Amino acid sequence: MKNLFLILAISGSLIACNNASESTENKKDSLDSIANEKKDVIDSTAEQKKDMVDSTTAMKKEALDKMDSAKRKDSSRHRR
């Protein structure tokens, strides 16, 4: 009787461990979804940084243009 329980316990554990292909599929799907989420985060962060650089560049260009126009006005006053 003890042998029968031992055989049933071993058989049950082997059957429970035999679902490796299903768990591999699930793990792959899970890893794919995590990778996609991280890619989305990286893409959105990169887009935010690009927007920040573009706006900073535009503000600096605007400031330089104002300085140039002020210098031109100043130099035209000295010529008269």
MODELLER restraints for C-alpha pairs under 7 A, 6 or more apart:
rsr = mdl.restraints
at = mdl.atoms
